[in-house]
Amino acid sequence: MQAIVFDRPGGPEVLGLAELPDPVPGPGELLVRVHAAGLNRADLLQRMGRYAPPTGAPEILGLELAGEVVGLGPECAKRQVGDRVMALVTGGAYATLATVPEVTAMPVPESLDWVAAAAVPEAFLTAYLDLFDLGNLQAGETVLVHAGASGVGSAVIQVAREAGARVLATAGSDEKLALCRSLGAAIAIHRERDNFAGIALESTGGAGVDLVIDLVGAAYWGGNMRALRRGGRLVLVGFLGGSMGELDLGPVLRKSLTVRGTTLRGTPLADKARLVERCAAFILPRLADGRLRTIVDRKFPLAEAGAAHAYMAQNRNLGKIILET
């Protein structure tokens, strides 16, 4: 098979295409001919030597893929050779072949091509996990999502909208703000021009939002504390704005706030399987009929993974960046 490899941490230039032995599926694993793979910030961090993969994970980059099942390991019972699947993996998606735990593979709706399907797993599974499992979102509540035009952010806006919530979203350009509105954000807030906490309070009559989904991190801690209502919830998803800073913990106590965080990559397989089952029941019918849609900014050939990483690092993308094999 062909795969993207690197022999030392560094910039996008360290990535190169190489011939490697074909993977062999183990018990409960599918062998998938990868047609498209999604980029994620974790890929850039791993390339730079700042994010070690979990024990047992492939060293090849890539956390999500879409492709055709071409082989079955022992104990596979749900999928067949020829099935179209999209899946979350702990690594290995930047390749023409990959092994996938059968329990994390979702069927690809007929309405989605390979590129659109590859943009689903990480973004929508993260959105579902953060909104419902961690955020305890209820219909009629107000959600504030940061980086609303990112892959995860665009999924959060849509899933929250479908759950009957009112959505506020922050983004960094007028084009990104327009995308947020088109996906269902009631209010789109420019991250540099606007005071997101002030707007969140004003739009809720001074009460504050029920839930914040934050992909930015330490830089937004103070604003998040001001924006949340008493008893509100903050779910930390990423650290685009850094993970270190001087944080005032007082509001957590005074306002009885809940702060939670997680990463899908390190989640035990059994927990992932349950998440995939619940999320698939929610998103697949909505993807099939168009109520939910994937947002793809650009696609690159697999051999140009370095160029795709450089593009993502510029933070100009609206939605997902995809590698095609």
Buried (B, 14 or more C-beta within 10 A) or exposed (E): BBBBBBEEEEEBEBBEBEEEEEBEBEEBBBBBBBBBBBBBBBBBBBBBEEBEBEEEBBEBBBBBBBBBBBBBBEEBEEBEEEBBBBBBBBBBBBBBBBBBBBBBBBBBBEEBBBBBBBBBBBBBBBBBBBBBBBBBBEEEBBBBBBBBBBBBBBBBBBBBBBBEBBBBBBBBBEEBBBBBBEBBBBBBBBBEEBBBBEBBBEBBEEBBBBBBBBBBBBBBBBBBBBBBBEEBBBBBBBBBBEEEEEEEEEBBEEBEBBBEBBEBBEBEEEEBBBBBEBBBEBBBEBBBEEEBBBBBBBBBEBBBBBBBBBBBEEEEBBBBBBBBB
